[in-house]
Structures are given as structure tokens and as C-alpha cells.
Amino acid sequence: MNSYNFMFMADANLLYSWGSAQSGRLGTGARANQLTPDIVDELSQLDLNVLALSCGLDHVLALIERK
């Protein structure tokens, strides 16, 4: 697997990530590459809503708001 990673938003506070875990890029705490989506737990635990998600070659940006 190369250094790419992927994310999708399931609903307002569920974000999933998979791909290369290089430099902790997945946001899931995984140290190994993930071939299937895994939930980014921190956002749901912080009581935040994800409004929008943007993924680029070297970044992932989530626009969030407090519930």
C-alpha cells in the first residue's frame, strides 16, 4: 500500500478512515495500514458534529461544530 488514505462521513459525528497509517494519518490510532474503514473515535467522544470533509493529496480537513 502506498501513502494514500481515505475518509468518509457516515453522519454528523461518525467519520471513518482507512489506507496508509504512515505518520498516524488515519486518526484512528492505528499503527498499521488499514484495508477497511475504521471509525475515528475521538470526534464522537468529543461531542462534535462534522459539517464537511475535504481530502487532498497530503491533508484531510474536517469542518466541525460543537453540539
Helices and strands as residue ranges (DSSP letters): E 5-11, E 14-19, G 22-24, E 34-39, H 41-45, E 48-55, E 60-66
